[in-house]
């Protein structure tokens, strides 16, 4: 809990730099962008706007996320580890009948109760099987984007169904879900930038006492690699020796970068820049193999190796006390909820909706002053056989509902033998233990030479062992030092039972289609 002195000091500090004590927050998320895939990280990809913000702000070197889209976004929005939200099981499929539970308080809900205008643009991907799970019902004043995890960049379809909508709630509490057929043919990255700029321009006309929270979740550079030929030529002509897939991927990032430049310009024009915090992060590493690069780290998306979970991230704001440096302190995506709660001056004891326990740390001083936040540990994820088996205890019958006729209802497809694991970071140590799919540890990787790989019934390589890496001396995770550091292993393993006590079961089911309207829409009235 913050002391009164801390709150007063922070209020005086902000008041000396801006018109009011609650800063505007622009949170930008890229999708499957590799750790190296920006100019300031040494890439050839053209990202001048991102580079300027990063170099003049604070680069976050140890900012951890989850290895997939949905778990990262759920952790960001809730401030809670996947073991608490149910997203420990992985990505949310389009027909998945589950999502971020309605008893979870979201960042926009928290900021809205503290006087913020809240707007979301881009990718949602944390549930939409009921309208109550959609952004405009989870604390956002408006939403323009897609409910699902991906879409075509021009047609805005997923599996032939449209998923580009504009949502908002009217005064009587009714949600308006307007499908934006008129945007077909327009490049989604530019559509999202246009909307973000529009929000900033509209906000400049409001009272200066009402701060802004803008959550901009681009789908770039996630597949499909859709981009116009002229943009490839315009943005990657210096990369002629690269494959066409690499050039497409690179052009997609550069178009996003141009959009970010427009957003910064809009903030300045609206006279909001001096009191705005800009956070940028990728939701996970680039796919490996793929056109992106997570160098110097190994593996990528879906892997718990550093290439999958160490995010390309930075913060830029005139409110930062120290800038132009790389912050090497330990941070996690769940920390943003707690940090924004502090910046907004939130008083949890005064709220009507109970605040569930948070897993984050307030990292504002850590970033602003280059000091430790106090975080020594990050739980990357865990699966326990008891929880996996629980999915297989009962069969959930399909209801008599014509909208989801012939729907297949099933518990998780997880296999208790092959998908039980525990992955923990403690200071510079990283522990991986259990039986899990080994992402990126195939024959072409040196570490595989020292592993005894077996194959499960799906043909996947799995390893049942305990591995410990010293990330300071071995950032590429090539030397398993568990046998020579058993005291560290035992200390970290003792945390497993403590985390297990906080795991949340998600009994989910799937429906066979999204209805017959040609559009992705919620299909149930209430959370089950």
MODALIN-V10597 format. One record per helix or strand of 2 or more residues. SS is the DSSP state (alpha for helix, beta for strand). FROM is the first residue (numbers start at 0). LEN is the number of residues. Records with the same first field share a line. If there is no record, write none. Layout:
BEGIN
SS=FROM-LEN, FROM-LEN
END
This chain:
BEGIN
alpha=3-12, 38-3, 47-8, 68-10, 81-4, 86-3, 106-6, 130-3, 134-3, 180-3, 187-16, 228-11, 243-26, 272-3, 305-4, 334-10, 347-3, 363-6, 384-6, 401-3, 445-5, 485-15
beta=23-7, 57-3, 62-2, 116-7, 141-5, 156-2, 160-2, 164-5, 174-5, 211-6, 275-7, 312-4, 324-3, 330-2, 376-7, 419-7, 428-9, 453-2, 460-10
END
